[in-house]
Amino acid sequence: GAELRFDYTAIGDTVNLASRLEGLNKLYGTSIIVSEFTRSEAGDSFLFRELDLVRVKGKLRPVVMYELAGRVLDAGADLKRLTEGFSRALHLYRTRRFKEALEDFERLKHEFPDDGPLKIYIERSSDYIKNPPPEDWDGVYVAKTK
């Protein structure tokens, strides 16, 4: 019933990126994915796990994406072991050491059987062992969906 009515909408590149990353939660089996920009602004109070280097639809430059794992003060030894082990395996994966990466991802999967990102990297590493990526492979995952 007011004469002035405002309908606020968030628009722009940042909102578009956040929407694309939010949609990737289903693929990775995660709850909260943030960009490298949000990660850097969040500070050291939160525990993040680097998930992937992704090029989302509509963007040329890849973005590092992270899973928000929880607050550092609340993180138990299991969660810290998962994030640290995943980081080591991800480094092996990105340096094209797919067999070693696969072994590390599988070791972690035995301890954390319901972890979605581990499943993805086990599949990717297995595929790259059988069919290595081209020499100019940059480790970037291209997200084709919203």
Order of alpha helices (4+ residues) and beta strands (2+ residues): alpha-beta-alpha-beta-beta-alpha-alpha-alpha-beta
